[in-house]
Amino acid sequence: MKKSILFSFSVLLLFSFLLTSERILSQESNHVFGVGIGKIAYSDDIVHVEVANDDFWLKYKSDITLNASYAYKVFPYFRIGGYFEYEKSTLSDDFLGDSKGSRIDLGIQWLGEYPAESNFRVQLGGYFGYSMLSNKDWDETPKGMSYGIMAGPCYNAGKISVALHVHAGLSNYFGDQVENVNNLAPRVYIKVFYNL
């Protein structure tokens, strides 16, 4: 009984600390919109494809990657939200040649920054999303999950922030014709965030 009362009191104390009247009545907006443009940092042999009786590594080249995001500031130094990403790409192999395609991601992301009071900040976060990889030579569009981390410096100028992010992660796709595709492509982005 004493433990449950102590636990309840601790939780109540924690919430009252986090939700102070100053934070609730603050005029600062907690909504952050962002757009980004990126490129694959390394393209040699980073896509592993498994088909019925064979598996092989492919080169993955992207024209450009577009990223759009929305996040809600839970704390002045931490936000969580959703993202959408589109990428035109080319898979290539010495035997198969070039094959055009695209990748679409839709998911959640979280981002923390330190120090929150400074104009120059270091950001670290992650993402987890539903992903589709299409290719003109495949009869189907393999679907799967993308997940990873993102990190980089950020400059905050009031309502606008500019960041240089490196995304490192893994995308796993599954299908019937193409049984398993693993995309290990690291990406570099320039992102602009707007505090509404």
Backbone bond lengths (Angstrom), bond angles and torsions (degrees), N, CA, C in turn:
res aa  C-N    CA-C-N  psi(-1)  N-CA   C-N-CA  omega(-1)  CA-C   N-CA-C  phi
1 M - - - 1.447 - - 1.527 110.91 -
2 K 1.349 115.80 -44.83 1.459 119.49 -179.77 1.528 110.99 -64.73
3 K 1.348 115.73 -36.83 1.467 119.41 179.84 1.526 111.31 -65.44
4 S 1.333 117.65 -40.88 1.465 120.12 -179.76 1.528 111.34 -68.15
5 I 1.330 117.56 -36.55 1.470 120.45 176.81 1.523 110.12 -67.38
6 L 1.327 116.27 -43.19 1.462 120.63 178.20 1.528 110.98 -63.10
7 F 1.344 117.07 -41.35 1.460 121.01 177.77 1.526 110.61 -63.62
8 S 1.332 117.77 -46.14 1.471 121.56 179.30 1.523 111.30 -61.43
9 F 1.313 116.95 -42.15 1.459 120.99 178.14 1.530 110.79 -64.28
10 S 1.331 117.61 -40.10 1.469 121.56 178.98 1.525 111.32 -64.11
11 V 1.331 116.64 -42.81 1.468 120.58 178.29 1.518 110.43 -64.66
12 L 1.321 117.91 -43.31 1.462 122.24 178.11 1.520 111.05 -62.15
13 L 1.315 116.97 -42.36 1.458 121.71 178.11 1.528 111.20 -64.40
14 L 1.333 116.71 -40.56 1.464 120.75 178.10 1.522 110.94 -62.84
15 F 1.331 118.03 -47.29 1.460 120.70 179.46 1.521 112.11 -64.19
16 S 1.303 117.61 -38.38 1.467 118.95 178.60 1.521 111.02 -67.66
17 F 1.323 117.20 -32.44 1.464 120.76 176.22 1.526 110.81 -68.13
18 L 1.339 116.38 -43.90 1.464 120.53 -177.21 1.521 112.65 -72.80
19 L 1.303 117.31 -34.25 1.464 121.62 -175.82 1.523 110.39 -108.04
20 T 1.291 116.84 61.22 1.465 120.22 178.49 1.516 109.77 -71.49
21 S 1.327 115.61 158.83 1.463 119.64 -179.00 1.519 110.96 -63.32
22 E 1.339 117.38 -32.40 1.465 120.09 178.96 1.523 110.78 -63.35
23 R 1.336 116.81 -40.70 1.464 121.66 179.94 1.527 111.01 -69.11
24 I 1.335 117.15 -40.59 1.461 121.00 -178.00 1.522 110.92 -69.08
25 L 1.331 117.59 -40.41 1.457 121.52 -176.86 1.525 113.03 -88.34
26 S 1.304 117.48 5.32 1.461 121.51 -178.72 1.526 110.61 -64.01
27 Q 1.328 115.83 140.97 1.464 120.73 179.67 1.525 112.21 -85.70
28 E 1.327 117.11 -9.20 1.458 120.28 179.61 1.524 109.69 -67.77
29 S 1.336 116.14 134.96 1.454 120.56 179.69 1.524 110.08 -75.64
30 N 1.301 115.62 146.72 1.456 121.04 179.39 1.519 112.41 -104.22
31 H 1.327 118.41 4.50 1.455 122.74 -177.49 1.525 109.77 -97.94
32 V 1.333 116.23 126.83 1.464 121.64 -177.67 1.529 108.30 -125.24
33 F 1.338 115.86 122.93 1.459 122.03 175.85 1.522 108.28 -107.77
34 G 1.324 116.44 143.57 1.455 118.95 -178.59 1.515 112.52 -142.20
35 V 1.323 115.40 150.36 1.464 122.80 171.97 1.522 107.11 -132.33
36 G 1.315 115.09 148.95 1.455 118.86 -179.36 1.509 111.67 -148.36
37 I 1.305 114.75 158.07 1.454 122.10 176.86 1.525 106.51 -132.66
38 G 1.323 116.03 137.32 1.453 118.21 -174.14 1.511 113.92 -145.87
39 K 1.314 113.81 176.77 1.459 122.43 -177.87 1.524 107.95 -147.69
40 I 1.311 116.54 151.73 1.457 120.75 176.27 1.523 109.02 -72.29
41 A 1.324 116.22 133.39 1.462 120.87 -176.69 1.527 112.39 -80.56
42 Y 1.320 117.87 -27.60 1.462 122.17 -176.49 1.512 107.27 -147.53
43 S 1.332 119.11 133.29 1.460 119.53 -171.78 1.523 115.43 -123.21
44 D 1.305 119.72 -7.48 1.469 120.46 -175.91 1.522 112.20 -79.57
45 D 1.320 116.38 124.99 1.462 123.90 172.78 1.528 113.09 46.83
46 I 1.322 116.53 56.96 1.463 120.07 -178.46 1.526 112.87 -116.95
47 V 1.336 117.36 1.32 1.463 120.70 176.63 1.523 108.00 -119.07
48 H 1.311 116.43 121.50 1.461 121.96 179.17 1.521 108.02 -104.92
49 V 1.336 117.17 124.11 1.464 122.75 -176.44 1.522 109.00 -118.80
50 E 1.331 116.29 132.41 1.461 121.91 174.47 1.524 108.43 -115.78
51 V 1.342 115.80 125.88 1.461 122.13 173.73 1.527 107.00 -117.61
52 A 1.319 117.76 -173.05 1.466 122.13 -170.79 1.531 114.04 -46.00
53 N 1.316 118.48 -57.61 1.467 120.17 -174.86 1.516 113.24 -121.93
54 D 1.311 117.67 17.92 1.460 119.33 -174.17 1.529 109.91 -152.01
55 D 1.298 115.16 161.55 1.457 120.78 170.54 1.521 108.00 -146.32
56 F 1.324 116.48 149.82 1.459 120.29 -176.33 1.515 109.86 -156.28
57 W 1.328 115.36 160.88 1.459 123.61 177.83 1.517 109.06 -101.52
58 L 1.327 116.65 138.88 1.460 122.04 179.97 1.518 110.26 -122.06
59 K 1.325 114.48 154.31 1.464 120.19 170.42 1.527 107.26 -82.57
60 Y 1.314 117.13 143.86 1.463 122.36 -177.02 1.517 107.76 -126.74
61 K 1.327 116.08 113.57 1.463 120.66 179.71 1.523 108.32 -117.15
62 S 1.321 115.66 134.41 1.465 118.84 177.62 1.514 109.47 -113.10
63 D 1.334 115.54 142.24 1.460 119.90 173.41 1.521 108.17 -69.37
64 I 1.318 114.98 -55.92 1.459 121.06 -178.65 1.526 107.83 -163.41
65 T 1.302 116.85 151.47 1.458 122.15 177.00 1.520 108.26 -117.95
66 L 1.329 116.58 128.32 1.462 121.93 178.29 1.523 108.89 -108.02
67 N 1.322 116.32 135.90 1.455 122.22 -176.83 1.527 108.92 -131.12
68 A 1.320 116.62 132.02 1.470 122.13 174.32 1.522 107.35 -129.11
69 S 1.343 116.24 140.65 1.461 118.48 -176.41 1.525 111.28 -145.92
70 Y 1.316 113.97 156.97 1.462 122.86 170.43 1.524 106.46 -134.03
71 A 1.321 116.39 138.10 1.465 120.02 177.98 1.521 109.96 -142.68
72 Y 1.312 114.90 154.17 1.453 122.46 175.94 1.521 108.03 -112.79
73 K 1.332 116.24 129.04 1.466 120.46 178.95 1.524 109.42 -75.43
74 V 1.295 116.09 109.79 1.456 121.41 176.18 1.525 109.29 -76.03
75 F 1.321 115.83 -40.14 1.461 124.62 174.71 1.523 106.93 -133.16
76 P 1.319 119.71 166.39 1.469 120.03 179.05 1.530 112.93 -59.26
77 Y 1.311 117.74 -21.90 1.462 122.05 -175.53 1.527 113.28 -113.91
78 F 1.325 118.71 5.35 1.466 120.95 -177.60 1.518 110.30 -144.77
79 R 1.348 115.77 133.91 1.463 120.33 177.83 1.526 109.65 -138.19
80 I 1.322 114.21 154.60 1.457 121.21 179.60 1.524 108.08 -138.88
81 G 1.329 116.80 144.34 1.458 119.78 -178.17 1.516 111.91 -174.03
82 G 1.319 115.59 -155.10 1.450 121.45 -177.67 1.513 111.91 -120.04
83 Y 1.321 115.33 163.42 1.463 120.24 178.55 1.524 110.59 -143.82
84 F 1.320 115.39 156.86 1.461 123.97 173.46 1.518 107.03 -131.43
85 E 1.329 116.21 136.83 1.457 119.98 -177.88 1.521 109.84 -137.52
86 Y 1.328 116.01 137.35 1.464 122.01 177.31 1.521 108.86 -130.33
87 E 1.323 114.88 137.89 1.462 119.70 -178.24 1.527 110.04 -144.05
88 K 1.337 116.68 128.95 1.465 121.50 170.50 1.513 106.70 -90.65
89 S 1.324 116.41 134.82 1.459 118.60 -173.42 1.522 111.72 -141.69
90 T 1.318 114.52 166.20 1.457 122.72 175.51 1.520 108.19 -132.07
91 L 1.327 115.88 124.06 1.456 121.28 172.50 1.517 107.29 -95.30
92 S 1.325 117.49 133.59 1.465 119.11 -178.57 1.518 110.79 -138.79
93 D 1.324 113.15 151.42 1.451 122.09 -179.45 1.522 107.01 -148.07
94 D 1.323 117.61 154.01 1.466 120.44 179.91 1.524 112.00 -63.73
95 F 1.331 118.08 -30.01 1.458 121.57 -178.04 1.527 112.65 -94.89
96 L 1.339 117.30 -38.73 1.464 121.27 -175.00 1.518 113.62 -87.35
97 G 1.314 118.26 -19.43 1.457 121.46 -176.78 1.518 111.11 80.73
98 D 1.340 115.69 -160.14 1.465 121.52 -178.36 1.522 111.07 -92.80
99 S 1.311 116.03 143.12 1.450 122.12 178.65 1.526 108.74 -139.72
100 K 1.330 116.60 120.05 1.473 121.95 -177.00 1.522 111.02 -80.34
101 G 1.328 114.60 149.96 1.453 120.23 178.87 1.513 111.02 -166.25
102 S 1.329 115.95 -166.93 1.462 120.82 178.24 1.524 109.63 -153.24
103 R 1.319 114.70 162.92 1.461 122.20 178.27 1.522 108.19 -131.81
104 I 1.340 116.40 136.03 1.464 122.24 177.22 1.523 108.13 -127.78
105 D 1.324 116.43 130.88 1.468 122.85 176.36 1.523 109.25 -122.71
106 L 1.321 116.20 143.36 1.457 123.02 174.21 1.524 106.90 -143.56
107 G 1.344 116.71 120.11 1.456 117.21 -175.70 1.510 113.83 -168.44
108 I 1.336 115.03 -161.42 1.458 121.68 179.32 1.523 109.51 -109.61
109 Q 1.320 114.84 152.40 1.460 120.26 175.60 1.521 109.35 -143.27
110 W 1.310 115.82 156.13 1.456 122.12 177.52 1.518 107.60 -135.63
111 L 1.319 115.56 149.11 1.461 120.02 -174.11 1.523 109.53 -149.42
112 G 1.303 115.88 126.59 1.456 122.06 174.49 1.515 109.28 -112.02
113 E 1.319 116.78 152.73 1.461 120.04 179.21 1.519 110.08 -139.69
114 Y 1.323 114.19 148.85 1.460 119.68 -178.28 1.517 109.02 -146.54
115 P 1.302 120.82 140.27 1.468 128.08 -11.41 1.525 110.39 -79.34
116 A 1.312 117.46 143.93 1.465 122.57 -174.88 1.520 112.69 -68.59
117 E 1.331 118.83 -23.78 1.470 121.71 -176.30 1.527 112.32 -88.20
118 S 1.301 118.33 -14.23 1.463 122.38 -173.80 1.525 111.49 -89.34
119 N 1.338 116.61 157.09 1.464 120.38 173.50 1.525 111.04 -75.18
120 F 1.330 117.21 -37.92 1.464 121.42 176.40 1.521 108.51 -93.58
121 R 1.333 115.46 125.82 1.459 120.47 -175.32 1.521 110.43 -133.60
122 V 1.304 115.26 159.59 1.458 122.52 171.15 1.521 106.48 -109.45
123 Q 1.331 116.30 129.18 1.459 120.42 -178.73 1.526 109.81 -112.63
124 L 1.318 115.58 142.62 1.457 122.56 177.73 1.518 107.83 -144.39
125 G 1.321 116.32 132.67 1.455 119.90 -178.69 1.510 111.36 -161.78
126 G 1.314 114.96 -163.51 1.450 120.62 -179.55 1.510 110.89 -155.26
127 Y 1.324 115.10 174.34 1.465 120.68 -179.78 1.522 109.42 -147.70
128 F 1.327 114.76 155.22 1.452 122.51 178.12 1.518 106.44 -151.03
129 G 1.339 117.63 122.33 1.455 118.18 -175.14 1.513 114.76 -153.30
130 Y 1.328 114.29 166.97 1.462 123.98 173.70 1.516 107.28 -83.74
131 S 1.323 117.27 136.67 1.455 120.25 -172.76 1.526 111.15 -136.53
132 M 1.340 116.08 146.81 1.462 122.81 175.82 1.523 108.60 -130.09
133 L 1.321 116.36 136.55 1.460 122.52 179.88 1.516 108.18 -123.23
134 S 1.317 117.07 112.59 1.466 119.96 -179.64 1.522 109.61 -106.65
135 N 1.319 114.74 155.52 1.453 121.38 -179.99 1.516 107.93 -150.50
136 K 1.318 117.49 139.90 1.471 120.22 -175.45 1.523 112.63 -66.77
137 D 1.340 118.12 -21.12 1.462 121.04 -179.05 1.524 113.67 -92.59
138 W 1.331 117.68 -3.90 1.458 120.85 179.32 1.522 109.50 -101.83
139 D 1.329 116.65 142.71 1.466 121.09 178.48 1.526 112.36 -79.31
140 E 1.310 117.25 -12.43 1.458 121.83 -177.99 1.525 109.74 -131.60
141 T 1.310 114.99 167.68 1.465 121.61 175.51 1.521 107.74 -111.20
142 P 1.334 117.78 104.49 1.467 119.13 177.92 1.529 110.86 -63.11
143 K 1.319 115.10 141.08 1.464 121.25 -179.05 1.520 108.72 -121.32
144 G 1.328 115.67 153.15 1.457 118.50 -179.48 1.508 112.32 -173.84
145 M 1.321 115.56 -150.48 1.460 123.09 -176.51 1.520 110.71 -125.39
146 S 1.329 114.91 144.27 1.462 122.24 171.80 1.519 107.79 -117.13
147 Y 1.316 116.62 138.11 1.457 120.25 177.11 1.522 109.20 -153.75
148 G 1.310 115.27 151.51 1.454 119.02 -179.87 1.510 112.10 171.76
149 I 1.331 114.44 -167.58 1.460 121.21 179.50 1.516 109.53 -117.18
150 M 1.331 115.88 159.35 1.462 121.94 173.11 1.523 107.80 -137.05
151 A 1.321 115.12 144.03 1.462 119.71 -177.77 1.517 109.36 -155.39
152 G 1.334 115.73 154.77 1.450 120.10 175.63 1.509 113.01 161.43
153 P 1.331 115.85 174.09 1.465 120.61 179.01 1.523 111.32 -80.85
154 C 1.329 115.67 158.15 1.459 121.99 -179.97 1.522 109.02 -143.76
155 Y 1.335 115.85 141.80 1.461 120.73 172.99 1.516 107.86 -114.48
156 N 1.323 116.93 124.51 1.456 122.78 -178.19 1.522 109.49 -105.05
157 A 1.338 116.68 122.13 1.464 121.98 178.30 1.524 108.86 -121.42
158 G 1.313 116.94 69.31 1.463 120.78 -179.89 1.510 111.65 78.35
159 K 1.331 116.12 -115.51 1.460 120.44 -178.91 1.525 112.91 -82.16
160 I 1.324 117.68 -15.08 1.465 121.75 -177.59 1.523 109.92 -112.76
161 S 1.333 115.76 136.79 1.462 122.45 175.68 1.520 108.72 -127.86
162 V 1.320 115.98 144.56 1.464 122.05 176.04 1.523 107.33 -121.55
163 A 1.336 116.25 129.91 1.463 120.43 -176.22 1.520 110.75 -131.10
164 L 1.313 115.76 150.14 1.462 123.97 171.76 1.522 106.09 -113.23
165 H 1.329 117.15 110.67 1.465 121.61 -175.25 1.516 111.25 -114.38
166 V 1.310 115.28 142.49 1.458 122.65 169.42 1.523 106.39 -109.63
167 H 1.339 116.75 125.68 1.463 122.25 176.26 1.524 107.69 -104.38
168 A 1.308 116.90 125.39 1.462 121.86 176.12 1.516 107.62 -127.70
169 G 1.315 116.11 123.34 1.453 118.70 -177.67 1.507 111.78 -169.65
170 L 1.307 115.10 -161.08 1.454 122.29 -176.92 1.522 108.75 -139.96
171 S 1.317 115.82 139.94 1.459 121.83 173.35 1.519 107.74 -120.84
172 N 1.317 117.29 122.49 1.465 122.96 177.97 1.518 108.79 -108.80
173 Y 1.331 116.85 128.11 1.464 122.10 179.30 1.524 108.80 -122.45
174 F 1.344 115.73 145.42 1.454 120.68 -179.61 1.522 109.44 -133.21
175 G 1.335 116.19 145.71 1.452 121.35 178.05 1.513 110.22 -158.25
176 D 1.342 116.85 -173.34 1.464 121.52 178.94 1.524 111.06 -89.25
177 Q 1.333 116.32 -52.22 1.465 120.47 -179.70 1.531 109.92 -72.23
178 V 1.313 115.99 -52.29 1.459 122.17 174.80 1.525 105.76 -98.01
179 E 1.331 116.31 104.62 1.463 120.14 -170.21 1.522 113.46 -68.53
180 N 1.322 116.66 -39.74 1.459 119.68 -175.55 1.522 108.90 -153.22
181 V 1.331 116.41 130.50 1.462 121.92 175.83 1.527 106.98 -129.49
182 N 1.318 116.62 126.79 1.465 122.12 176.60 1.512 108.64 -115.47
183 N 1.320 116.49 119.41 1.460 122.47 -179.66 1.528 108.05 -106.78
184 L 1.331 116.27 117.51 1.461 121.72 -176.75 1.520 111.99 -107.15
185 A 1.326 118.21 23.45 1.462 122.40 -170.43 1.525 113.06 -72.14
186 P 1.336 118.22 113.82 1.468 120.51 171.58 1.521 109.96 -77.39
187 R 1.326 117.15 143.58 1.462 120.76 -176.17 1.524 110.76 -127.69
188 V 1.333 115.64 150.76 1.462 122.40 176.00 1.522 107.21 -118.32
189 Y 1.339 117.04 130.71 1.463 122.65 -176.49 1.523 111.09 -124.74
190 I 1.311 114.90 149.53 1.458 121.99 162.11 1.521 105.00 -110.14
191 K 1.331 116.20 122.42 1.462 121.15 -175.91 1.520 110.00 -121.99
192 V 1.326 114.76 144.35 1.460 121.93 175.01 1.524 107.03 -119.60
193 F 1.333 116.45 125.87 1.458 122.54 179.66 1.521 109.45 -112.21
194 Y 1.337 115.21 142.84 1.465 120.95 178.24 1.520 108.83 -124.53
195 N 1.332 116.61 122.95 1.464 123.15 175.26 1.514 108.55 -83.00
196 L 1.297 118.03 109.37 1.465 121.00 -177.46 1.509 110.56 -72.61
